[in-house]
């Protein structure tokens, strides 16, 4: 299954979904994970780094991902993500992507929660 991470440094979940100009995409199963690709998005106003990327377009571009980890996400953007059958997960403080992946791999090998089983079925 594919997992997406909004990141500024390719190591930490630390970016707002709307402001993320790059999203790290990992393939994961219960045994291993690997970086599959980095998807880049052009801000609506590239001269203003605080300006957001079109969230509807971004959500559609990530529709092959089962889960999206973000530092922040607004209500309308979350609705676009959910509409594309992606489960958004907001972290309360920056967290290492590898830490999330290690925990997720362990969970997948055991008895995952119902929402995670549903996300796995999408993959």
HUQUI-V623776 format. One record per residue. N is the residue number from 1. RES is the residue in one small letter. OMEGA is omega in whole degrees, -180 to 180 (* if undefined). BURIAL is + if it has 24 or more other ideal C-beta (glycine too) atoms within 12 Angstrom, else -. Layout:
<<N,RES,OMEGA,BURIAL> <N,RES,OMEGA,BURIAL>>
This chain:
<<1,x,-180,+> <2,x,178,+> <3,x,-178,+> <4,x,-179,+> <5,x,173,+> <6,x,-171,+> <7,x,174,+> <8,x,-173,-> <9,x,-179,-> <10,x,179,-> <11,x,-171,-> <12,x,169,-> <13,x,-173,+> <14,x,-175,+> <15,x,173,+> <16,x,-178,+> <17,x,-177,+> <18,x,-179,+> <19,x,-176,+> <20,x,176,+> <21,x,172,+> <22,x,-180,+> <23,x,178,+> <24,x,-179,+> <25,x,179,+> <26,x,168,+> <27,x,-179,-> <28,x,167,+> <29,x,-175,-> <30,x,-178,-> <31,x,-175,-> <32,x,174,-> <33,x,178,+> <34,x,176,-> <35,x,-179,-> <36,x,-179,-> <37,x,173,-> <38,x,178,-> <39,x,-178,+> <40,x,-178,-> <41,x,-180,+> <42,x,177,-> <43,x,178,-> <44,x,177,-> <45,x,-175,-> <46,x,179,-> <47,x,-179,-> <48,x,-176,-> <49,x,178,-> <50,x,-179,-> <51,x,-174,-> <52,x,172,+> <53,x,178,+> <54,x,-174,-> <55,x,179,+> <56,x,179,-> <57,x,-179,-> <58,x,179,+> <59,x,179,+> <60,x,180,-> <61,x,-179,+> <62,x,-172,+> <63,x,176,-> <64,x,178,+> <65,x,-180,+> <66,x,-176,+> <67,x,177,+> <68,x,177,+> <69,x,-177,+> <70,x,172,+> <71,x,179,+> <72,x,174,+> <73,x,179,+> <74,x,-178,-> <75,x,179,-> <76,x,179,-> <77,x,177,+> <78,x,178,+> <79,x,177,-> <80,x,180,+> <81,x,-179,+> <82,x,178,-> <83,x,179,-> <84,x,175,+> <85,x,176,+> <86,x,179,+> <87,x,179,+> <88,x,177,+> <89,x,179,+> <90,x,177,+> <91,x,-176,+> <92,x,174,-> <93,x,-178,-> <94,x,-179,+> <95,x,179,+> <96,x,179,-> <97,x,-179,+> <98,x,177,-> <99,x,178,-> <100,x,-178,+> <101,x,178,+> <102,x,178,-> <103,x,-179,-> <104,x,178,+> <105,x,178,+> <106,x,179,-> <107,x,-180,-> <108,x,-180,+> <109,x,-179,-> <110,x,-179,-> <111,x,-176,-> <112,x,177,+> <113,x,-179,-> <114,x,-179,-> <115,x,180,-> <116,x,175,+> <117,x,179,-> <118,x,178,-> <119,x,178,+> <120,x,179,+> <121,x,178,-> <122,x,-178,-> <123,x,*,->>
